[in-house]
Amino acid sequence: MKRFHVHIAVANLDESIRFYSALFNAQPTIQKDDYAKWMLDDPRINFAISSRGVEPGLDHLGFQVDSDEELTQLQGQLQAAGISLLTQTGTACCYAESNKHWTTDPSGIAWESYHTLASIPTFNGSESTATVADSACCAPPVATVKITPKNTCTPGSGCC
């Protein structure tokens, strides 16, 4: 079953946790020094926030799935429509190890579809501190994954 995913970069994690806990009427399912996540059933959403030195705002959207079969199905839907993907297998991000696919919508918003395999003790698999250049999560740069016009692929566009 799919769960909608939203990840927002925030300026002040403590204030944001207080706000979203009141909004959702629930405390975070996971809370770290730089990250918090609510796994809600009503609405069915994985809502995450992080304060990792990037500009506050929407980091990315996506779908969390319960199995690799569901992930393969989502991958197939996008590929059938001629939408290019960046695939990451066993990648470490947001205190989890996951298999995932990334794409970017026509407005430049990163979309992630992923299946979580395990929890990990660090944000991105390393103990290093994030810098301003780091993404709030692990979304690839916007130019990495593009939708090509008329479902065509040109050399160097990143879709071939």
C-alpha distance (Angstrom), angle and dihedral (degrees) to the residues before:
residue distance angle dihedral
M1 . . .
K2 3.78 . .
R3 3.78 124.2 .
F4 3.81 119.2 -163.0
H5 3.82 112.6 -120.9
V6 3.81 128.7 -153.0
H7 3.81 124.0 177.5
I8 3.80 119.6 -169.8
A9 3.81 127.8 -174.8
V10 3.81 109.8 -136.6
A11 3.80 133.5 -164.8
N12 3.81 96.4 -142.9
L13 3.79 116.8 29.0
D14 3.82 97.2 -168.5
E15 3.81 93.7 51.0
S16 3.79 90.8 45.2
I17 3.82 92.8 49.4
R18 3.80 89.2 51.9
F19 3.83 91.5 48.9
Y20 3.82 97.3 45.9
S21 3.82 92.7 42.2
A22 3.82 88.1 57.1
L23 3.80 92.4 43.5
F24 3.82 93.5 49.9
N25 3.83 94.3 33.7
A26 3.80 87.2 -131.2
Q27 3.78 139.5 93.0
P28 3.83 119.4 -118.3
T29 3.80 116.7 -79.8
I30 3.81 88.1 -143.4
Q31 3.80 124.7 23.2
K32 3.82 126.5 179.9
D33 3.81 133.5 163.0
D34 3.83 91.0 -90.4
Y35 3.82 104.1 20.4
A36 3.79 144.1 45.3
K37 3.80 131.9 -177.1
W38 3.79 134.5 -169.2
M39 3.83 117.8 -158.5
L40 3.79 100.2 -161.7
D41 3.80 128.1 -176.9
D42 3.80 95.5 -164.9
P43 2.93 100.9 69.6
R44 3.82 95.7 14.4
I45 3.79 98.4 -125.4
N46 3.79 141.8 136.7
F47 3.81 100.5 -144.2
A48 3.80 115.4 -174.6
I49 3.78 134.2 179.5
S50 3.78 130.6 -173.8
S51 3.78 139.5 179.4
R52 3.77 105.3 -151.2
G53 3.80 103.1 142.3
V54 3.80 100.1 -84.8
E55 3.79 128.8 120.2
P56 3.82 110.1 -75.2
G57 3.79 115.5 -108.8
L58 3.77 141.1 69.5
D59 3.81 111.0 -12.6
H60 3.80 98.6 178.3
L61 3.81 146.6 -41.6
G62 3.77 129.9 -135.0
F63 3.76 154.1 135.7
Q64 3.78 125.3 -89.1
V65 3.81 112.5 -154.3
D66 3.79 132.0 -165.4
S67 3.82 98.8 -132.3
D68 3.78 144.5 26.7
E69 3.83 87.3 -116.2
E70 3.82 90.4 61.8
L71 3.80 89.7 45.9
T72 3.81 90.3 52.3
Q73 3.81 89.4 50.0
L74 3.82 91.9 53.6
Q75 3.80 89.9 46.4
G76 3.80 89.7 52.0
Q77 3.82 92.8 50.6
L78 3.79 92.0 54.5
Q79 3.79 94.9 42.9
A80 3.82 91.2 48.8
A81 3.81 87.6 56.5
G82 3.81 91.1 51.1
I83 3.80 93.4 -109.3
S84 3.79 113.7 147.5
L85 3.79 121.6 -131.3
L86 3.75 139.0 -162.0
T87 3.82 108.9 -140.8
Q88 3.80 123.2 -153.3
T89 3.80 120.0 -174.1
G90 3.80 121.0 -161.1
T91 3.79 91.5 -6.7
A92 3.81 122.1 169.0
C93 3.80 116.8 -130.0
C94 3.81 139.0 137.5
Y95 3.81 94.0 7.9
A96 3.82 91.1 -55.5
E97 3.79 140.6 93.9
S98 3.81 110.9 -133.1
N99 3.77 146.9 165.2
K100 3.80 108.0 -129.0
H101 3.76 149.5 165.6
W102 3.81 124.6 -146.8
T103 3.77 130.6 -159.5
T104 3.78 134.8 163.6
D105 3.80 123.9 -130.1
P106 3.82 122.0 -132.9
S107 3.83 90.0 -92.4
G108 3.81 92.8 55.0
I109 3.82 97.6 -103.8
A110 3.80 113.2 145.2
W111 3.83 115.6 -126.3
E112 3.79 121.4 -162.8
S113 3.79 127.8 -166.1
Y114 3.77 113.4 -171.9
H115 3.78 149.9 160.4
T116 3.81 115.4 -144.6
L117 3.80 113.3 -135.1
A118 3.82 102.2 179.9
S119 3.79 145.9 -19.2
I120 3.80 117.6 -100.4
P121 3.82 129.2 -164.5
T122 3.83 96.9 -122.7
F123 3.80 135.1 58.6
N124 3.80 96.4 -119.2
G125 3.78 107.2 3.7
S126 3.80 95.5 -84.9
E127 3.76 133.1 83.5
S128 3.81 92.5 -135.9
T129 3.78 120.4 119.7
A130 3.80 116.7 -109.2
T131 3.77 119.6 -111.2
V132 3.77 130.9 -152.3
A133 3.81 88.5 -94.7
D134 3.80 91.5 59.4
S135 3.77 118.7 97.4
A136 3.79 116.1 -118.3
C137 3.76 84.1 -115.2
C138 3.74 132.3 0.3
A139 3.79 103.0 -73.9
P140 3.80 113.1 144.6
P141 3.80 117.5 -116.9
V142 3.81 111.4 -78.7
A143 3.79 92.0 -111.9
T144 3.81 91.7 55.8
V145 3.80 96.0 74.5
K146 3.79 120.3 31.7
I147 3.76 137.6 172.0
T148 3.77 108.0 -128.7
P149 3.82 121.8 -139.5
K150 3.80 116.0 -100.6
N151 3.82 89.7 4.0
T152 3.79 91.3 -77.0
C153 3.76 125.7 141.7
T154 3.76 123.1 -144.6
P155 3.80 126.1 -169.8
G156 3.76 112.4 -94.1
S157 3.81 94.0 19.8
G158 3.79 92.1 107.9
C159 3.79 94.2 -119.1
C160 3.81 100.6 92.9
